[in-house]
Each structure stands twice: as structure tokens, then as C-alpha cells.
Amino acid sequence: MTDHEEPTLPGTGVPRHRAPVVRCRECHRPLRAPESRWERLGPHCATAPDRTVRYDIDQDPLPGT
């Protein structure tokens, strides 16, 4: 038995394996809910507004203003 296997199920010869740890792609917390694991987003990160990029550019004033 390796370190990532658990003892076999009673009455079977099938070894149990631990589920892989799935982490949020934003905050990197471990996820447990099936929907969160599928989307790879935690509940707080899924409801957060999308990040927007803002560019501050020096511009000349418009003529006539």
C-alpha cells in the first residue's frame, strides 16, 4: 500500500484512493462542493465581479472645449 492509498473496503479487494485536492483558481482554497470543484471557483470567487482593466492615458483636450 502506498502513501496515497487507504485500506481496502471491507469485503472487497478494491483499494480506495483519496479524491484529489481541487483548489479555487482565484483564492487557492480547497473546494469540497461538486459544483465548485467542477468550475474550480469557490462560492465567494464565483459571485465576485469580473476584474476590469483601467488605463490612465494622458490626452490632449478636444478642440472647442
N, C-alpha and C positions, 0 to 999 in steps of 0.2 A: 504494500500500500504506500503510495507516495504522499507527500505533504498536502496536496490539493484534493485528495480523495477522502471521503468519510467512510465509516464502516458500512458493510453491505446491509441491504434491507433484510430484516428477519424473514426467513423462509424463501429467499431468492439468492441467486448467486450474482446479482447485478450490483456493481459498486455505484454508490451515489457520488455525484460531483457537485461541488458548490456552484451556485449561479455566479457568473462573472459580475464584478462590481461595475455598474454603469454610473457615470458621473455626468452632471449637468455641464453642457458645453460653455455656459456663461460663468457660473459661480463655482463649478467643480465640486459641488456637494454630491454625496452618493444618493442615487434615486431608488425608490422602492415601488412606487405605483407603476403598474404596467403601462399606462398612457405616457407617463413621464419618461419611462425607460425607452419607449418606442420613439418619442420625439426628442429625447436627450435634452429636455429642458425641465427644470424644476417648476413647481407651481408659481413661485414668485417671479421667476425669469420669463415664463410664458406670458404673463399678464403685463410685463413691463413694456412701455412704449419703445418702438424701434429707435435706435440711435440715428441721429441725423448729423451730417457733416455741415459745418458752417465755415465759410471762407470770408475773412475780412480783407477786402481789396480796396486800395486807395483809388478813387475815381475822380476825374475832373467833373465840376458841376455842369449840368445841362445848360446850353445857351438859352438866354432869355429868362433865367430864374434868378 
